[in-house]
């Protein structure tokens, strides 16, 4: 079974416009299937589906060494800034994939994370109390801890 989650997002353009784009969650390949081309097949299929949904472009967080094989570039190359980062901060994790040629041509601005990505920490802690306690870990590959 294959699942992709795409979510509507936007670029708040420096000229005041709101440019619709999509974002997506990371993909995952079981360790025994890594380095066999399945990740790229999965990713390319996902990009095709996003285009069918009408997305002109995708912005998302990820590793350029992997996602770059499917045409992704650092969003800063297109003048797109990651929300909330100070000027000059490293945003090499923030990637862009154009699905409609020239979609963001001449547009600069800041990516706006969809509201659905934000979690009320107090509500999450209260929800978590329903389950047996677990130790919170920061594992390799996590951007935020």
N, CA, C and O atoms as CSV, one atom per row, in Angstrom:
chain,resi,resn,atom,element,x,y,z
A,1,UNK,N,N,0.843,-1.169,0.000
A,1,UNK,CA,C,0.000,0.000,0.000
A,1,UNK,C,C,0.892,1.238,0.000
A,1,UNK,O,O,1.954,1.247,0.623
A,2,UNK,N,N,0.461,2.261,-0.689
A,2,UNK,CA,C,1.247,3.476,-0.862
A,2,UNK,C,C,0.407,4.675,-0.451
A,2,UNK,O,O,-0.738,4.817,-0.880
A,3,UNK,N,N,0.973,5.522,0.368
A,3,UNK,CA,C,0.286,6.738,0.782
A,3,UNK,C,C,1.195,7.927,0.586
A,3,UNK,O,O,2.388,7.870,0.886
A,4,UNK,N,N,0.629,8.992,0.087
A,4,UNK,CA,C,1.303,10.285,0.035
A,4,UNK,C,C,0.361,11.285,0.659
A,4,UNK,O,O,-0.847,11.238,0.422
A,5,UNK,N,N,0.888,12.168,1.434
A,5,UNK,CA,C,0.066,13.232,1.993
A,5,UNK,C,C,0.577,14.547,1.439
A,5,UNK,O,O,1.713,14.950,1.688
A,6,UNK,N,N,-0.283,15.205,0.684
A,6,UNK,CA,C,-0.008,16.544,0.183
A,6,UNK,C,C,-0.955,17.490,0.887
A,6,UNK,O,O,-2.106,17.146,1.159
A,7,UNK,N,N,-0.471,18.673,1.179
A,7,UNK,CA,C,-1.290,19.666,1.847
A,7,UNK,C,C,-1.119,20.998,1.129
A,7,UNK,O,O,-0.020,21.352,0.702
A,8,UNK,N,N,-2.210,21.721,1.004
A,8,UNK,CA,C,-2.132,23.045,0.401
A,8,UNK,C,C,-1.294,23.944,1.286
A,8,UNK,O,O,-1.388,23.902,2.513
A,9,UNK,N,N,-0.473,24.757,0.644
A,9,UNK,CA,C,0.377,25.717,1.343
A,9,UNK,C,C,0.437,26.964,0.466
A,9,UNK,O,O,-0.247,27.043,-0.555
A,10,UNK,N,N,1.246,27.926,0.861
A,10,UNK,CA,C,1.363,29.124,0.041
A,10,UNK,C,C,2.732,29.778,0.208
A,10,UNK,O,O,3.444,29.579,1.193
A,11,UNK,N,N,3.050,30.557,-0.797
A,11,UNK,CA,C,4.193,31.459,-0.729
A,11,UNK,C,C,3.609,32.851,-0.534
A,11,UNK,O,O,2.812,33.313,-1.351
A,12,UNK,N,N,3.996,33.506,0.525
A,12,UNK,CA,C,3.604,34.904,0.720
A,12,UNK,C,C,4.621,35.732,-0.046
A,12,UNK,O,O,5.715,36.016,0.443
A,13,UNK,N,N,4.237,36.113,-1.259
A,13,UNK,CA,C,5.153,36.794,-2.166
A,13,UNK,C,C,5.507,38.180,-1.645
A,13,UNK,O,O,4.705,38.839,-0.984
A,14,UNK,N,N,6.722,38.604,-1.956
A,14,UNK,CA,C,7.189,39.917,-1.520
A,14,UNK,C,C,6.361,41.051,-2.114
A,14,UNK,O,O,6.351,42.158,-1.575
A,15,UNK,N,N,5.659,40.782,-3.230
A,15,UNK,CA,C,4.825,41.815,-3.847
A,15,UNK,C,C,3.395,41.814,-3.293
A,15,UNK,O,O,2.532,42.526,-3.805
A,16,UNK,N,N,3.144,41.012,-2.244
A,16,UNK,CA,C,1.845,41.009,-1.583
A,16,UNK,C,C,0.903,39.900,-2.011
A,16,UNK,O,O,-0.120,39.680,-1.362
A,17,UNK,N,N,1.220,39.203,-3.075
A,17,UNK,CA,C,0.345,38.120,-3.528
A,17,UNK,C,C,0.532,36.876,-2.668
A,17,UNK,O,O,1.542,36.704,-1.987
A,18,UNK,N,N,-0.476,36.023,-2.727
A,18,UNK,CA,C,-0.408,34.704,-2.092
A,18,UNK,C,C,-0.377,33.699,-3.225
A,18,UNK,O,O,-1.334,33.595,-3.992
A,19,UNK,N,N,0.722,32.951,-3.339
A,19,UNK,CA,C,0.905,32.010,-4.430
A,19,UNK,C,C,0.638,30.598,-3.902
A,19,UNK,O,O,1.366,30.116,-3.034
A,20,UNK,N,N,-0.401,29.933,-4.419
A,20,UNK,CA,C,-0.705,28.583,-3.925
A,20,UNK,C,C,0.330,27.563,-4.390
A,20,UNK,O,O,0.732,27.542,-5.553
A,21,UNK,N,N,0.744,26.731,-3.462
A,21,UNK,CA,C,1.643,25.610,-3.735
A,21,UNK,C,C,1.141,24.440,-2.901
A,21,UNK,O,O,0.077,24.520,-2.287
A,22,UNK,N,N,1.890,23.379,-2.880
A,22,UNK,CA,C,1.602,22.265,-1.973
A,22,UNK,C,C,2.869,21.913,-1.216
A,22,UNK,O,O,3.980,22.245,-1.629
A,23,UNK,N,N,2.674,21.242,-0.113
A,23,UNK,CA,C,3.780,20.690,0.641
A,23,UNK,C,C,3.474,19.211,0.859
A,23,UNK,O,O,2.366,18.749,0.586
A,24,UNK,N,N,4.446,18.492,1.344
A,24,UNK,CA,C,4.234,17.055,1.560
A,24,UNK,C,C,5.052,16.599,2.746
A,24,UNK,O,O,6.011,17.252,3.159
A,25,UNK,N,N,4.652,15.468,3.280
A,25,UNK,CA,C,5.410,14.850,4.352
A,25,UNK,C,C,6.559,14.051,3.773
A,25,UNK,O,O,6.596,13.801,2.568
A,26,UNK,N,N,7.481,13.654,4.602
A,26,UNK,CA,C,8.611,12.853,4.103
A,26,UNK,C,C,8.155,11.463,3.681
A,26,UNK,O,O,7.118,10.972,4.124
A,27,UNK,N,N,8.940,10.847,2.826
A,27,UNK,CA,C,8.663,9.458,2.477
A,27,UNK,C,C,9.639,8.584,3.246
A,27,UNK,O,O,10.678,9.050,3.713
A,28,UNK,N,N,9.297,7.329,3.369
A,28,UNK,CA,C,10.130,6.412,4.146
A,28,UNK,C,C,10.215,5.078,3.426
A,28,UNK,O,O,9.222,4.576,2.898
A,29,UNK,N,N,11.387,4.522,3.411
A,29,UNK,CA,C,11.625,3.213,2.821
A,29,UNK,C,C,12.186,2.317,3.927
A,29,UNK,O,O,13.102,2.716,4.646
A,30,UNK,N,N,11.644,1.122,4.061
A,30,UNK,CA,C,12.156,0.174,5.055
A,30,UNK,C,C,13.628,-0.082,4.776
A,30,UNK,O,O,14.032,-0.173,3.617
A,31,UNK,N,N,14.436,-0.198,5.826
A,31,UNK,CA,C,15.882,-0.353,5.644
A,31,UNK,C,C,16.290,-1.441,4.649
A,31,UNK,O,O,17.249,-1.267,3.898
A,32,UNK,N,N,15.568,-2.558,4.642
A,32,UNK,CA,C,15.960,-3.651,3.738
A,32,UNK,C,C,15.703,-3.335,2.263
A,32,UNK,O,O,16.161,-4.068,1.386
A,33,UNK,N,N,14.970,-2.244,1.981
A,33,UNK,CA,C,14.695,-1.866,0.591
A,33,UNK,C,C,15.446,-0.604,0.157
A,33,UNK,O,O,15.283,-0.147,-0.974
A,34,UNK,N,N,16.258,-0.042,1.040
A,34,UNK,CA,C,17.004,1.161,0.697
A,34,UNK,C,C,18.086,0.854,-0.327
A,34,UNK,O,O,18.581,-0.268,-0.436
A,35,UNK,N,N,18.437,1.910,-1.081
A,35,UNK,CA,C,19.506,1.850,-2.084
A,35,UNK,C,C,19.206,0.868,-3.219
A,35,UNK,O,O,20.116,0.307,-3.829
A,36,UNK,N,N,17.910,0.674,-3.490
A,36,UNK,CA,C,17.501,-0.205,-4.585
A,36,UNK,C,C,16.635,0.542,-5.603
A,36,UNK,O,O,16.110,-0.066,-6.536
A,37,UNK,N,N,16.486,1.854,-5.426
A,37,UNK,CA,C,15.723,2.659,-6.370
A,37,UNK,C,C,14.258,2.847,-6.029
A,37,UNK,O,O,13.558,3.597,-6.708
A,38,UNK,N,N,13.778,2.171,-4.977
A,38,UNK,CA,C,12.365,2.275,-4.637
A,38,UNK,C,C,11.967,3.673,-4.163
A,38,UNK,O,O,10.871,4.145,-4.463
A,39,UNK,N,N,12.846,4.323,-3.434
A,39,UNK,CA,C,12.551,5.672,-2.949
A,39,UNK,C,C,12.337,6.647,-4.086
A,39,UNK,O,O,11.400,7.446,-4.056
A,40,UNK,N,N,13.191,6.589,-5.080
A,40,UNK,CA,C,13.050,7.481,-6.237
A,40,UNK,C,C,11.776,7.165,-7.011
A,40,UNK,O,O,11.077,8.078,-7.448
A,41,UNK,N,N,11.470,5.893,-7.182
A,41,UNK,CA,C,10.231,5.511,-7.872
A,41,UNK,C,C,9.026,6.068,-7.117
A,41,UNK,O,O,8.118,6.644,-7.717
A,42,UNK,N,N,9.026,5.893,-5.800
A,42,UNK,CA,C,7.944,6.385,-4.961
A,42,UNK,C,C,7.824,7.908,-5.055
A,42,UNK,O,O,6.725,8.443,-5.201
A,43,UNK,N,N,8.939,8.586,-4.971
A,43,UNK,CA,C,8.942,10.049,-5.012
A,43,UNK,C,C,8.456,10.559,-6.365
A,43,UNK,O,O,7.609,11.451,-6.419
A,44,UNK,N,N,8.976,10.011,-7.446
A,44,UNK,CA,C,8.558,10.458,-8.770
A,44,UNK,C,C,7.065,10.224,-8.993
A,44,UNK,O,O,6.385,11.056,-9.594
A,45,UNK,N,N,6.560,9.095,-8.511
A,45,UNK,CA,C,5.132,8.819,-8.600
A,45,UNK,C,C,4.339,9.875,-7.813
A,45,UNK,O,O,3.317,10.370,-8.287
A,46,UNK,N,N,4.811,10.207,-6.632
A,46,UNK,CA,C,4.151,11.225,-5.821
A,46,UNK,C,C,4.112,12.573,-6.517
A,46,UNK,O,O,3.096,13.267,-6.473
A,47,UNK,N,N,5.208,12.949,-7.159
A,47,UNK,CA,C,5.230,14.219,-7.885
A,47,UNK,C,C,4.214,14.207,-9.028
A,47,UNK,O,O,3.552,15.214,-9.279
A,48,UNK,N,N,4.091,13.088,-9.712
A,48,UNK,CA,C,3.089,12.962,-10.783
A,48,UNK,C,C,1.684,13.164,-10.224
A,48,UNK,O,O,0.860,13.846,-10.834
A,49,UNK,N,N,1.414,12.572,-9.065
A,49,UNK,CA,C,0.092,12.691,-8.452
A,49,UNK,C,C,-0.180,14.129,-8.010
A,49,UNK,O,O,-1.298,14.619,-8.166
A,50,UNK,N,N,0.824,14.807,-7.463
A,50,UNK,CA,C,0.652,16.205,-7.049
A,50,UNK,C,C,0.339,17.079,-8.259
A,50,UNK,O,O,-0.490,17.985,-8.174
A,51,UNK,N,N,0.996,16.811,-9.378
A,51,UNK,CA,C,0.718,17.561,-10.601
A,51,UNK,C,C,-0.722,17.317,-11.054
A,51,UNK,O,O,-1.400,18.244,-11.497
A,52,UNK,N,N,-1.184,16.080,-10.945
A,52,UNK,CA,C,-2.570,15.760,-11.314
A,52,UNK,C,C,-3.570,16.486,-10.412
A,52,UNK,O,O,-4.681,16.805,-10.834
A,53,UNK,N,N,-3.168,16.738,-9.183
A,53,UNK,CA,C,-4.025,17.480,-8.252
A,53,UNK,C,C,-4.010,18.982,-8.528
A,53,UNK,O,O,-4.757,19.739,-7.910
A,54,UNK,N,N,-3.156,19.408,-9.460
A,54,UNK,CA,C,-3.102,20.815,-9.844
A,54,UNK,C,C,-2.008,21.631,-9.193
A,54,UNK,O,O,-1.999,22.854,-9.326
A,55,UNK,N,N,-1.091,20.996,-8.496
A,55,UNK,CA,C,-0.009,21.740,-7.846
A,55,UNK,C,C,0.958,22.278,-8.891
A,55,UNK,O,O,1.383,21.548,-9.787
A,56,UNK,N,N,1.301,23.545,-8.776
A,56,UNK,CA,C,2.308,24.140,-9.655
A,56,UNK,C,C,3.706,23.914,-9.138
A,56,UNK,O,O,4.669,23.882,-9.904
A,57,UNK,N,N,3.814,23.753,-7.810
A,57,UNK,CA,C,5.112,23.564,-7.175
A,57,UNK,C,C,4.909,22.975,-5.788
A,57,UNK,O,O,3.837,23.081,-5.192
A,58,UNK,N,N,5.964,22.356,-5.297
A,58,UNK,CA,C,5.992,21.817,-3.941
A,58,UNK,C,C,7.158,22.440,-3.185
A,58,UNK,O,O,8.238,22.613,-3.750
A,59,UNK,N,N,6.959,22.773,-1.938
A,59,UNK,CA,C,8.035,23.161,-1.024
A,59,UNK,C,C,7.916,22.247,0.187
A,59,UNK,O,O,6.817,21.998,0.681
A,60,UNK,N,N,9.050,21.751,0.660
A,60,UNK,CA,C,9.029,20.827,1.786
A,60,UNK,C,C,10.428,20.714,2.375
A,60,UNK,O,O,11.406,21.171,1.783
A,61,UNK,N,N,10.505,20.098,3.549
A,61,UNK,CA,C,11.775,19.884,4.221
A,61,UNK,C,C,12.313,18.517,3.830
A,61,UNK,O,O,11.555,17.551,3.744
A,62,UNK,N,N,13.627,18.428,3.591
A,62,UNK,CA,C,14.207,17.138,3.242
A,62,UNK,C,C,15.691,17.230,2.968
A,62,UNK,O,O,16.295,18.299,3.061
A,63,UNK,N,N,16.265,16.095,2.629
A,63,UNK,CA,C,17.689,15.977,2.362
A,63,UNK,C,C,17.924,16.079,0.858
A,63,UNK,O,O,17.441,15.241,0.097
A,64,UNK,N,N,18.652,17.086,0.431
A,64,UNK,CA,C,18.886,17.315,-0.995
A,64,UNK,C,C,19.625,16.147,-1.643
A,64,UNK,O,O,19.454,15.901,-2.837
A,65,UNK,N,N,20.431,15.434,-0.890
A,65,UNK,CA,C,21.150,14.290,-1.466
A,65,UNK,C,C,20.185,13.235,-1.991
A,65,UNK,O,O,20.478,12.571,-2.985
A,66,UNK,N,N,19.051,13.073,-1.342
A,66,UNK,CA,C,18.038,12.132,-1.815
A,66,UNK,C,C,17.076,12.801,-2.795
A,66,UNK,O,O,16.920,12.345,-3.928
A,67,UNK,N,N,16.440,13.874,-2.359
A,67,UNK,CA,C,15.398,14.501,-3.166
A,67,UNK,C,C,15.943,15.156,-4.433
A,67,UNK,O,O,15.214,15.309,-5.413
A,68,UNK,N,N,17.193,15.534,-4.421
A,68,UNK,CA,C,17.804,16.141,-5.604
A,68,UNK,C,C,17.811,15.207,-6.805
A,68,UNK,O,O,17.821,15.670,-7.946
A,69,UNK,N,N,17.806,13.910,-6.567
A,69,UNK,CA,C,17.788,12.933,-7.666
A,69,UNK,C,C,16.483,12.972,-8.455
A,69,UNK,O,O,16.404,12.435,-9.560
A,70,UNK,N,N,15.476,13.599,-7.896
A,70,UNK,CA,C,14.182,13.703,-8.569
A,70,UNK,C,C,13.853,15.147,-8.942
A,70,UNK,O,O,12.685,15.514,-9.071
A,71,UNK,N,N,14.885,15.953,-9.113
A,71,UNK,CA,C,14.685,17.306,-9.611
A,71,UNK,C,C,14.431,18.377,-8.577
A,71,UNK,O,O,14.082,19.500,-8.941
A,72,UNK,N,N,14.593,18.076,-7.304
A,72,UNK,CA,C,14.401,19.083,-6.266
A,72,UNK,C,C,15.664,19.917,-6.111
A,72,UNK,O,O,16.775,19.430,-6.321
A,73,UNK,N,N,15.482,21.163,-5.747
A,73,UNK,CA,C,16.595,22.071,-5.490
A,73,UNK,C,C,16.322,22.801,-4.178
A,73,UNK,O,O,15.205,22.771,-3.661
A,74,UNK,N,N,17.331,23.441,-3.659
A,74,UNK,CA,C,17.123,24.272,-2.476
A,74,UNK,C,C,16.207,25.423,-2.877
A,74,UNK,O,O,16.432,26.074,-3.897
A,75,UNK,N,N,15.189,25.669,-2.084
A,75,UNK,CA,C,14.191,26.693,-2.399
A,75,UNK,C,C,14.811,28.077,-2.513
A,75,UNK,O,O,14.310,28.924,-3.253
A,76,UNK,N,N,15.895,28.311,-1.789
A,76,UNK,CA,C,16.542,29.620,-1.853
A,76,UNK,C,C,17.025,29.955,-3.266
A,76,UNK,O,O,17.159,31.130,-3.607
A,77,UNK,N,N,17.288,28.933,-4.095
A,77,UNK,CA,C,17.685,29.179,-5.485
A,77,UNK,C,C,16.571,29.867,-6.262
A,77,UNK,O,O,16.833,30.497,-7.286
A,78,UNK,N,N,15.342,29.757,-5.796
A,78,UNK,CA,C,14.191,30.389,-6.434
A,78,UNK,C,C,13.713,31.615,-5.656
A,78,UNK,O,O,12.652,32.162,-5.957
A,79,UNK,N,N,14.483,32.047,-4.666
A,79,UNK,CA,C,14.096,33.221,-3.883
A,79,UNK,C,C,13.001,32.948,-2.878
A,79,UNK,O,O,12.310,33.869,-2.442
A,80,UNK,N,N,12.836,31.675,-2.502
A,80,UNK,CA,C,11.818,31.312,-1.523
A,80,UNK,C,C,12.501,31.067,-0.179
A,80,UNK,O,O,13.414,30.249,-0.066
A,81,UNK,N,N,12.040,31.791,0.827
A,81,UNK,CA,C,12.619,31.707,2.167
A,81,UNK,C,C,11.753,30.820,3.058
A,81,UNK,O,O,10.536,30.748,2.888
A,82,UNK,N,N,12.391,30.155,3.996
A,82,UNK,CA,C,11.681,29.327,4.971
A,82,UNK,C,C,11.165,30.240,6.074
A,82,UNK,O,O,11.911,31.064,6.603
A,83,UNK,N,N,9.904,30.096,6.418
A,83,UNK,CA,C,9.280,30.969,7.412
A,83,UNK,C,C,10.048,30.992,8.723
A,83,UNK,O,O,10.501,29.959,9.217
A,84,UNK,N,N,10.183,32.175,9.265
A,84,UNK,CA,C,10.740,32.322,10.602
A,84,UNK,C,C,12.246,32.227,10.722
A,84,UNK,O,O,12.779,32.456,11.808
A,85,UNK,N,N,12.957,31.897,9.653
A,85,UNK,CA,C,14.417,31.823,9.758
A,85,UNK,C,C,15.015,33.212,9.573
A,85,UNK,O,O,14.577,33.964,8.703
A,86,UNK,N,N,16.008,33.558,10.382
A,86,UNK,CA,C,16.653,34.849,10.203
A,86,UNK,C,C,17.423,34.909,8.877
A,86,UNK,O,O,17.850,33.882,8.349
A,87,UNK,N,N,17.588,36.091,8.364
A,87,UNK,CA,C,18.342,36.308,7.124
A,87,UNK,C,C,19.725,35.669,7.233
A,87,UNK,O,O,20.432,35.874,8.219
A,88,UNK,N,N,20.101,34.906,6.232
A,88,UNK,CA,C,21.417,34.276,6.185
A,88,UNK,C,C,21.505,32.939,6.906
A,88,UNK,O,O,22.553,32.293,6.871
A,89,UNK,N,N,20.419,32.507,7.563
A,89,UNK,CA,C,20.443,31.217,8.266
A,89,UNK,C,C,20.475,30.075,7.248
A,89,UNK,O,O,19.986,30.213,6.127
A,90,UNK,N,N,21.049,28.966,7.651
A,90,UNK,CA,C,21.120,27.791,6.780
A,90,UNK,C,C,19.728,27.206,6.586
A,90,UNK,O,O,19.085,26.771,7.541
A,91,UNK,N,N,19.273,27.202,5.335
A,91,UNK,CA,C,17.970,26.614,5.006
A,91,UNK,C,C,18.156,25.551,3.930
A,91,UNK,O,O,17.268,25.333,3.105
A,92,UNK,N,N,19.303,24.896,3.940
A,92,UNK,CA,C,19.596,23.901,2.908
A,92,UNK,C,C,18.642,22.707,2.970
A,92,UNK,O,O,18.569,21.929,2.018
A,93,UNK,N,N,17.923,22.553,4.061
A,93,UNK,CA,C,16.946,21.478,4.223
A,93,UNK,C,C,15.614,21.799,3.542
A,93,UNK,O,O,14.772,20.918,3.371
A,94,UNK,N,N,15.428,23.059,3.155
A,94,UNK,CA,C,14.149,23.509,2.606
A,94,UNK,C,C,14.210,23.430,1.083
A,94,UNK,O,O,14.985,24.142,0.443
A,95,UNK,N,N,13.381,22.552,0.509
A,95,UNK,CA,C,13.504,22.196,-0.898
A,95,UNK,C,C,12.296,22.641,-1.724
A,95,UNK,O,O,11.216,22.913,-1.199
A,96,UNK,N,N,12.524,22.704,-3.024
A,96,UNK,CA,C,11.519,23.149,-3.984
A,96,UNK,C,C,11.515,22.199,-5.166
A,96,UNK,O,O,12.569,21.761,-5.628
A,97,UNK,N,N,10.330,21.885,-5.651
A,97,UNK,CA,C,10.200,21.072,-6.878
A,97,UNK,C,C,9.115,21.712,-7.715
A,97,UNK,O,O,7.950,21.769,-7.319
A,98,UNK,N,N,9.510,22.186,-8.860
A,98,UNK,CA,C,8.580,22.801,-9.792
A,98,UNK,C,C,7.828,21.704,-10.548
A,98,UNK,O,O,8.440,20.758,-11.042
A,99,UNK,N,N,6.511,21.830,-10.637
A,99,UNK,CA,C,5.697,20.868,-11.367
A,99,UNK,C,C,5.135,21.472,-12.658
A,99,UNK,O,O,4.879,20.750,-13.621
A,100,UNK,N,N,4.945,22.778,-12.676
A,100,UNK,CA,C,4.560,23.514,-13.881
A,100,UNK,C,C,5.752,24.405,-14.230
A,100,UNK,O,O,6.125,25.270,-13.438
A,101,UNK,N,N,6.346,24.209,-15.391
A,101,UNK,CA,C,7.531,25.010,-15.759
A,101,UNK,C,C,7.278,26.519,-15.623
A,101,UNK,O,O,6.290,27.051,-16.130
A,102,UNK,N,N,8.196,27.183,-14.926
A,102,UNK,CA,C,8.116,28.627,-14.731
A,102,UNK,C,C,7.101,29.076,-13.704
A,102,UNK,O,O,6.783,30.264,-13.646
A,103,UNK,N,N,6.579,28.170,-12.890
A,103,UNK,CA,C,5.495,28.490,-11.957
A,103,UNK,C,C,5.845,29.655,-11.023
A,103,UNK,O,O,5.007,30.525,-10.787
A,104,UNK,N,N,7.044,29.680,-10.503
A,104,UNK,CA,C,7.429,30.768,-9.586
A,104,UNK,C,C,8.393,31.760,-10.235
A,104,UNK,O,O,9.098,32.488,-9.536
A,105,UNK,N,N,8.426,31.789,-11.546
A,105,UNK,CA,C,9.339,32.701,-12.238
A,105,UNK,C,C,9.046,34.148,-11.832
A,105,UNK,O,O,7.911,34.615,-11.925
A,106,UNK,N,N,10.079,34.837,-11.387
A,106,UNK,CA,C,9.948,36.233,-10.988
A,106,UNK,C,C,9.312,36.454,-9.635
A,106,UNK,O,O,9.063,37.598,-9.257
A,107,UNK,N,N,9.041,35.394,-8.896
A,107,UNK,CA,C,8.393,35.517,-7.582
A,107,UNK,C,C,9.410,35.211,-6.490
A,107,UNK,O,O,10.115,34.203,-6.548
A,108,UNK,N,N,9.477,36.075,-5.513
A,108,UNK,CA,C,10.252,35.802,-4.305
A,108,UNK,C,C,9.297,35.934,-3.129
A,108,UNK,O,O,8.286,36.631,-3.218
A,109,UNK,N,N,9.617,35.273,-2.040
A,109,UNK,CA,C,8.742,35.385,-0.888
A,109,UNK,C,C,9.052,34.357,0.165
A,109,UNK,O,O,10.078,33.679,0.120
A,110,UNK,N,N,8.142,34.251,1.121
A,110,UNK,CA,C,8.325,33.364,2.265
A,110,UNK,C,C,7.263,32.270,2.256
A,110,UNK,O,O,6.072,32.521,2.072
A,111,UNK,N,N,7.738,31.059,2.461
A,111,UNK,CA,C,6.865,29.896,2.582
A,111,UNK,C,C,6.073,30.015,3.875
A,111,UNK,O,O,6.628,30.336,4.926
A,112,UNK,N,N,4.783,29.758,3.790
A,112,UNK,CA,C,3.924,29.779,4.967
A,112,UNK,C,C,3.511,28.346,5.292
A,112,UNK,O,O,2.795,27.712,4.517
A,113,UNK,N,N,3.953,27.846,6.415
A,113,UNK,CA,C,3.602,26.501,6.829
A,113,UNK,C,C,2.096,26.402,7.043
A,113,UNK,O,O,1.514,27.276,7.684
A,114,UNK,N,N,1.451,25.359,6.523
A,114,UNK,CA,C,0.005,25.205,6.719
A,114,UNK,C,C,-0.345,25.132,8.211
A,114,UNK,O,O,0.397,24.558,9.008
A,115,UNK,N,N,-1.466,25.713,8.562
A,115,UNK,CA,C,-1.907,25.721,9.965
A,115,UNK,C,C,-2.043,24.317,10.527
A,115,UNK,O,O,-1.831,24.104,11.721
A,116,UNK,N,N,-2.392,23.363,9.683
A,116,UNK,CA,C,-2.557,21.986,10.127
A,116,UNK,C,C,-1.280,21.339,10.624
A,116,UNK,O,O,-1.327,20.274,11.241
A,117,UNK,N,N,-0.138,21.965,10.365
A,117,UNK,CA,C,1.146,21.428,10.814
A,117,UNK,C,C,1.480,21.829,12.249
A,117,UNK,O,O,2.378,21.253,12.864
A,118,UNK,N,N,0.767,22.802,12.773
A,118,UNK,CA,C,1.080,23.290,14.115
A,118,UNK,C,C,0.300,22.505,15.160
A,118,UNK,O,O,-0.871,22.181,14.963
A,119,UNK,N,N,0.950,22.211,16.251
A,119,UNK,CA,C,0.359,21.419,17.317
A,119,UNK,C,C,0.387,22.231,18.607
A,119,UNK,O,O,1.395,22.855,18.938
A,120,UNK,N,N,-0.716,22.214,19.320
A,120,UNK,CA,C,-0.761,22.815,20.642
A,120,UNK,C,C,-0.088,21.820,21.592
A,120,UNK,O,O,-0.639,20.755,21.872
A,121,UNK,N,N,1.080,22.163,22.076
A,121,UNK,CA,C,1.873,21.238,22.901
A,121,UNK,C,C,1.120,20.777,24.140
A,121,UNK,O,O,1.216,19.609,24.519
A,122,UNK,N,N,0.372,21.675,24.779
A,122,UNK,CA,C,-0.380,21.291,25.985
A,122,UNK,C,C,-1.456,20.259,25.627
A,122,UNK,O,O,-1.654,19.291,26.361
A,123,UNK,N,N,-2.147,20.465,24.504
A,123,UNK,CA,C,-3.157,19.494,24.075
A,123,UNK,C,C,-2.511,18.152,23.736
A,123,UNK,O,O,-3.060,17.098,24.057
A,124,UNK,N,N,-1.358,18.189,23.095
A,124,UNK,CA,C,-0.661,16.952,22.735
A,124,UNK,C,C,-0.226,16.193,23.990
A,124,UNK,O,O,-0.365,14.971,24.056
A,125,UNK,N,N,0.292,16.901,24.970
A,125,UNK,CA,C,0.708,16.267,26.224
A,125,UNK,C,C,-0.490,15.620,26.917
A,125,UNK,O,O,-0.393,14.509,27.436
A,126,UNK,N,N,-1.616,16.327,26.918
A,126,UNK,CA,C,-2.831,15.787,27.541
A,126,UNK,C,C,-3.297,14.524,26.800
A,126,UNK,O,O,-3.675,13.537,27.430
A,127,UNK,N,N,-3.269,14.562,25.470
A,127,UNK,CA,C,-3.644,13.407,24.662
A,127,UNK,C,C,-2.718,12.226,24.937
A,127,UNK,O,O,-3.174,11.090,25.066
A,128,UNK,N,N,-1.421,12.498,25.027
A,128,UNK,CA,C,-0.428,11.440,25.251
A,128,UNK,C,C,-0.613,10.722,26.583
A,128,UNK,O,O,-0.163,9.585,26.731
A,129,UNK,N,N,-1.262,11.357,27.550
A,129,UNK,CA,C,-1.471,10.739,28.866
A,129,UNK,C,C,-2.374,9.507,28.793
A,129,UNK,O,O,-2.434,8.719,29.737
A,130,UNK,N,N,-3.077,9.347,27.663
A,130,UNK,CA,C,-3.948,8.184,27.483
A,130,UNK,C,C,-3.164,6.901,27.220
A,130,UNK,O,O,-3.729,5.808,27.262
A,131,UNK,N,N,-1.871,7.028,26.951
A,131,UNK,CA,C,-1.047,5.902,26.536
A,131,UNK,C,C,0.068,5.653,27.548
A,131,UNK,O,O,0.421,6.553,28.310
A,132,UNK,N,N,0.623,4.449,27.566
A,132,UNK,CA,C,1.752,4.187,28.466
A,132,UNK,C,C,2.896,5.169,28.174
A,132,UNK,O,O,3.117,5.533,27.019
A,133,UNK,N,N,3.614,5.592,29.203
A,133,UNK,CA,C,4.695,6.561,29.009
A,133,UNK,C,C,5.801,6.011,28.098
A,133,UNK,O,O,6.122,4.822,28.118
A,134,UNK,N,N,6.365,6.917,27.307
A,134,UNK,CA,C,7.500,6.582,26.450
A,134,UNK,C,C,8.528,7.687,26.576
A,134,UNK,O,O,8.198,8.844,26.836
A,135,UNK,N,N,9.765,7.311,26.389
A,135,UNK,CA,C,10.840,8.296,26.422
A,135,UNK,C,C,10.898,9.003,25.074
A,135,UNK,O,O,10.929,8.352,24.030
A,136,UNK,N,N,10.912,10.353,25.092
A,136,UNK,CA,C,11.029,11.124,23.858
A,136,UNK,C,C,12.492,11.148,23.447
A,136,UNK,O,O,13.367,11.493,24.241
A,137,UNK,N,N,12.742,10.785,22.222
A,137,UNK,CA,C,14.105,10.722,21.703
A,137,UNK,C,C,14.256,11.635,20.504
A,137,UNK,O,O,13.279,11.947,19.823
A,138,UNK,N,N,15.472,12.058,20.249
A,138,UNK,CA,C,15.810,12.729,18.990
A,138,UNK,C,C,16.697,11.758,18.249
A,138,UNK,O,O,17.798,11.439,18.698
A,139,UNK,N,N,16.215,11.287,17.112
A,139,UNK,CA,C,16.908,10.255,16.355
A,139,UNK,C,C,17.604,10.848,15.137
A,139,UNK,O,O,17.237,11.932,14.683
A,140,UNK,N,N,18.606,10.151,14.603
A,140,UNK,CA,C,19.285,10.635,13.402
A,140,UNK,C,C,18.277,10.863,12.270
A,140,UNK,O,O,17.366,10.060,12.067
A,141,UNK,N,N,18.448,11.936,11.557
A,141,UNK,CA,C,17.551,12.258,10.444
A,141,UNK,C,C,16.440,13.220,10.811
A,141,UNK,O,O,15.798,13.773,9.918
A,142,UNK,N,N,16.191,13.441,12.091
A,142,UNK,CA,C,15.173,14.393,12.494
A,142,UNK,C,C,15.721,15.799,12.358
A,142,UNK,O,O,16.846,16.078,12.772
A,143,UNK,N,N,14.924,16.686,11.776
A,143,UNK,CA,C,15.366,18.077,11.639
A,143,UNK,C,C,15.117,18.813,12.943
A,143,UNK,O,O,15.976,19.553,13.422
A,144,UNK,N,N,13.930,18.606,13.519
A,144,UNK,CA,C,13.573,19.296,14.737
A,144,UNK,C,C,13.388,18.275,15.848
A,144,UNK,O,O,12.938,17.156,15.601
A,145,UNK,N,N,13.730,18.652,17.054
A,145,UNK,CA,C,13.611,17.689,18.138
A,145,UNK,C,C,12.650,18.045,19.127
A,145,UNK,O,O,12.459,17.309,20.095
